């Protein structure tokens, strides 16, 4: 499921698929994406690259197209590959940088950038 909070410039994406379940937040105001993978008990954070990630108004349209047409081709599909690396727990300065939505998603979990 996807929820677009236009006034806060945030998109919440919830994937419920057994071992592949995750929650993702696109925080356009702070410029970061965070994904919490339930199977890994970890949070992955990346900077939004405007040339690769659809804009807020575009992401809602893409979701609507996919839901109504079920099989839409779009060059704007968002895929990310995470590589294991060093992790750390978030500190106050991280939450100021990433914003409250990502803080709520990732507090207490190892952070990977």
HELIX and SHEET records of a PDB file:
HELIX    1   1 UNK A   18  UNK A   20  5                                   3    
HELIX    2   2 UNK A   56  UNK A   69  1                                  14    
HELIX    3   3 UNK A   92  UNK A   98  1                                   7    
HELIX    4   4 UNK A  100  UNK A  106  1                                   7    
SHEET    1   A 6 UNK A   2  UNK A   5  0                                        
SHEET    2   A 6 UNK A  10  UNK A  15 -1                                        
SHEET    3   A 6 UNK A  22  UNK A  27 -1                                        
SHEET    4   A 6 UNK A  32  UNK A  37 -1                                        
SHEET    5   A 6 UNK A  42  UNK A  47 -1                                        
SHEET    6   A 6 UNK A 110  UNK A 112  1                                        
END                                                                             
